[in-house]
Amino acid sequence: MGNVHKPYCQSCGLSFDDAHQDLIGKEKNGSNSPYCMYCYQNGEFTDPDATMADMIEKGLPHLAEKIGEEEARAELYRVLPTLARWAR
């Protein structure tokens, strides 16, 4: 049974569309993880102590460039709680 992942990083929400396949993080055995390489490398979170609020602040500037800060903040607060890392 192969790894089946949602098309978004399950920590920050980065899209794994065709243009971002090279950004998928890896497990220790080299297989793809459900997280991007910025959040997860070699089977571990790059910032294991990060909170969801930390992740929202980290992602805000990148998304705000595309849709504006107010809309970006609302989108991150809507989406991140649904992702595997935070939906506990």
HELIX and SHEET records of a PDB file:
HELIX    1   1 ASP A   18  LEU A   23  5                                   6    
HELIX    2   2 MET A   52  ILE A   67  1                                  16    
HELIX    3   3 GLU A   69  VAL A   79  1                                  11    
HELIX    4   4 LEU A   80  THR A   82  5                                   3    
SHEET    1   A 2 ILE A  24  LYS A  26  0                                        
SHEET    2   A 2 ASN A  32  CYS A  36 -1                                        
SHEET    1   B 2 TYR A  40  GLN A  41  0                                        
SHEET    2   B 2 GLU A  44  PHE A  45 -1                                        
END                                                                             
